[in-house]
Amino acid sequence: MRCCSPPRPAWVPTCSSSTRSRRSTGPARAAGTGAWDWPPWRSRSRSRQRGSTIPAMLLPDAVCPHSTASPRLGPRAAGDEVHRRCCRGQPRELLPASCPGMAVPLGEPERGRAGRAGQGRTERGSAGQDGMVQGGAGPWDHRIIKVGKDPQGHRVQPAPTTTITPNPEQGAWLNNKGAWLSGNGRGLTEGGWLIGGGPTPRPRRVPLTSRAGNGGSGPRPLHGADRCGAQRGGACSALLCPRGWGGGGLATAPRGSPSPPPPARRGVPPPGPRVPRCPLHAPCPPVSPTSPVSPYPPYPRPPCPPISPHIPPPPQTPCPRGAAPPHLTPPPPPGVLPLSQAWGRAPRLPPSPLPAQRRAFSNNKILVELDESAGVATMKFKSPPVNSLSLDFLTEFCISLEKLENDRACRGVILTSAVPKIFSSGLDITEMCGKSTEHYAEFWRAVQEMWLRLYSSNMVTVAAVNGSSPAGGCLIALTCDYRIMAENPKFSIGLNEAQLGIVAPFWFKDTFVNVVGHRVAESSLQLGSLHPAPEAHRIGLVDELVPEEKLKDRATAVMQQWLALPGKGGTSWAVTECRNGDLTCVGGPGIEAGSCVSVGTGGVGGWEVGKLSKAVRAALGCEGCAWHTAGRSAGCAGRLPPAQLAVPALLSRAGGA
Ligand SMILES: CC/C=C\C/C=C\C/C=C\C=C\CC(=O)SCCNC(=O)CCNC(=O)[C@H](O)C(C)(C)COP(=O)(O)OP(=O)(O)OC[C@H]1O[C@@H](n2cnc3c(N)ncnc32)[C@H](O)[C@@H]1OP(=O)(O)O
């Protein structure tokens, strides 16, 4: 184990064992140079050009952005700080001696550290690949290198390791985050990721905190303080911390499926019956305005949003959105269980039969409105005078995005501004001078986090650029799937850093190159050009121009178009099987049986399947085939007969298993 994993999105490679991102193909040596290409989540176009493959690769300290050895992070002290913070959220067993995080006293209490305290301690595993289980001390001790969505479609907290504890009597498995997993002894899935398999497990004792699960009447290990790094003596990321989310959206019990009660422990009454819990019913955890160990100490966390009035209490009332109307469940191909049936739960939220429901939550800098019936949220920047990207703004941005990401009702986000004439002025310049090294580290971490979360979002993202958008503002637009700009020539957009005498970070540049191509990006970056809207459209920096008053409608229409596709935002699913090394679709709504379909390393369906699988297909040599993507719906995650899981062949062909 070479390094630690920062609290990043699940797909971001850990330092210890590289994982593959959905948008990128992980670290690789640049052809002919022998130099490591960083970041591993580098541009899509570059990864394609280089004919990426899927094998897991170790990530040396030198390229870990949180390592002091990283040449790219900047000042050593900044690297140290970030590294230390990140490492503190990780199991100590996984930290290298060289990690500054190890400077934290080992005797520090680890309160509420579900699944890791006591017997739940995880052992070190070998390097692995996304979604792969690493063997541990025994066959029953598995670790997930990467986890995806839980069975309800919520993102499972990214963690480099997950201990899975079987309970053979109940036929269920419990991971160290208290989430119940289904298993059949041959393979386990968690949110669509194949996470286990092999010999029949044998039971292991688990601390109560990791058994209670959520949605039950016992402690709530996934909610609030128990999962908060701040409570376990380590720094927690507000982005992962449910306290930062303000409650809701973290329940992981499979909706509609009766989960078995956790095993009883002598002397401790077992938690009550597990009741599927609607995330919206979840009470807000207590939020302290400031936390001494928070990575964001200087400012208060946003308060819990009010629970939507249309969702009636009490918390354990069956969720009205819990079950899909039968007619909306896609018919399965012959002989294949619908994934929702396999899981015993509903697919991702269908169009609501209830009257259109809108929800809104707001923090200081961003207003979020969610149209549940459309499955589309609008994030409006409201940080006058110019929506500059301060640390506060960035943090709120990430929290809002994460909240939507974990909301099954939301499949797409439109980003726009509530400040007239300005989309965003880019990074807040006042954050970049006259501050401490720690602050710079924190600030840049937040910038990167914003970019990563947006770029890796499961949701369709559309930028409705209704004003000027220099530098970091342009980056936000570039990071979206689609850009529509108001056709006012007074509005300009571009990466103008050169005009400020600074150099755009290389990942700004990569994102820019992805959109406009190499030569245009080169000259534009060198000149620090801010392109008036018509020019921006001409060079492809924005996809279309519309009169400002029509921007909203157009963004909505584009979003609907995207969401109707069986891909990223869609709700369809595909089933694949492995025939002679090719991945062949055996059916799925909107997906022709027999067509060459790709899957991610997680198994069937899942997010960004197409993007990841393009590389997979390249590795498998079936690039010429027609292909489709499976959707991101909860219905994608399912347990299928092993013969239909392409994953083992996929991984072995790609050299990952
Ligand atoms: C791991 C990575 C490691 C290393 C990376 C290393 C190097 C990377 C370095 C930098 C990367 C930078 C990316 C950026 O985003 S830098 C920010 C670039 N932004 C700009 O250049 C925008 C400048 N602003 C404007 O062009 C205009 O203000 C405007 C078009 C946005 C709006 O024009 P207006 O005429 O409507 O408004 P103004 O009067 O100009 O401004 C009002 C008010 O707002 C203040 N302000 C403007 N922009 C910013 C900003 N970016 N940050 C903070 N404050 C800003 C402006 O000063 C005015 O304030 P006062 O009223 O004067 O107090």
The ligand as an ORCA input file, in Angstrom:
! r2SCAN-3c Opt
* xyz 0 1
  C      -3.512     22.118     -7.770
  C      -3.457     23.346     -8.568
  C      -2.167     23.991     -8.407
  C      -1.796     25.082     -8.942
  C      -2.587     25.990     -9.819
  C      -1.775     27.155    -10.147
  C      -2.166     28.196    -10.710
  C      -3.545     28.421    -11.135
  C      -3.828     29.830    -11.025
  C      -4.925     30.389    -11.258
  C      -6.119     29.889    -11.822
  C      -7.125     30.750    -11.851
  C      -8.423     30.475    -12.343
  C      -9.333     31.665    -12.092
  O     -10.504     31.489    -12.132
  S      -8.643     33.164    -11.718
  C      -9.968     34.304    -11.708
  C     -10.074     34.911    -13.031
  N     -11.210     35.792    -13.070
  C     -11.194     36.907    -13.697
  O     -10.228     37.279    -14.261
  C     -12.441     37.701    -13.670
  C     -12.150     39.109    -13.425
  N     -13.398     39.850    -13.357
  C     -14.010     40.352    -14.428
  O     -13.635     40.149    -15.530
  C     -15.211     41.156    -14.147
  O     -15.252     41.481    -12.799
  C     -16.507     40.533    -14.531
  C     -16.630     40.413    -16.024
  C     -16.665     39.135    -13.905
  C     -17.659     41.394    -14.009
  O     -17.478     42.705    -14.473
  P     -18.331     43.889    -13.849
  O     -17.927     45.132    -14.523
  O     -19.757     43.533    -13.850
  O     -17.904     43.903    -12.317
  P     -16.578     44.484    -11.705
  O     -16.805     45.901    -11.306
  O     -15.431     44.206    -12.550
  O     -16.434     43.580    -10.375
  C     -17.348     43.719     -9.312
  C     -16.649     43.318     -8.056
  O     -16.312     41.944     -8.120
  C     -14.932     41.787     -7.878
  N     -14.444     40.644     -8.618
  C     -14.500     40.437     -9.913
  N     -13.983     39.270    -10.244
  C     -13.545     38.713     -9.111
  C     -12.908     37.482     -8.799
  N     -12.583     36.576     -9.714
  N     -12.609     37.244     -7.527
  C     -12.919     38.119     -6.565
  N     -13.533     39.306     -6.809
  C     -13.848     39.588     -8.055
  C     -14.357     43.069     -8.359
  O     -13.109     43.245     -7.779
  C     -15.349     44.046     -7.886
  O     -15.158     44.221     -6.509
  P     -15.265     45.676     -5.880
  O     -16.645     46.138     -6.169
  O     -14.250     46.484     -6.560
  O     -14.989     45.454     -4.445
*
